Amino acid sequence: MLAVTHYRGADFLVSMLGPDASWVRDVEAAGGKAALRRQGRECPILLEEIPSEHRAQILRRYLAGAPGARPHLGLGPTAPLPEFHRIAPRHPVFRIHERPGSYVPRSARRDSRSEPRVAKTAVGS
């Protein structure tokens, strides 16, 4: 299971286990193409890796909604922002883009809400 994190109008996936997580390697091997499975339905997506210097705020938001990830990142959501910059290179973050006829970002849904910020989902290539 992965957590989709919503931040500033976009949806992101974070690798709490780092760049060697199997799903990260699969996404890289597939050129960013992946699929989210939600409620038994597979949605094709394209994942764009975010440069490490732009990950800190997303990682902070991720930890606010995915408390189980805290031991893997070694921080809590209220840690100072420089601490998130320090760990950012070790935790890939990917922006979710829809592929035609597929995933609808939370921000584009008619019933868009700010809560919950994180939804459980799975990814595969």
Secondary structure as UniProt FT lines:
FT   STRAND          2..7
FT   TURN            8..9
FT   STRAND          10..14
FT   TURN            16..17
FT   TURN            19..20
FT   HELIX           22..29
FT   TURN            30..32
FT   STRAND          33..38
FT   TURN            39..40
FT   STRAND          41..49
FT   HELIX           52..54
FT   HELIX           56..65
FT   HELIX           67..69
FT   HELIX           70..73
FT   TURN            77..78
FT   HELIX           81..87
FT   HELIX           88..90
FT   STRAND          93..98
FT   TURN            100..101
FT   HELIX           106..108
FT   TURN            110..111
FT   STRAND          118..124
//
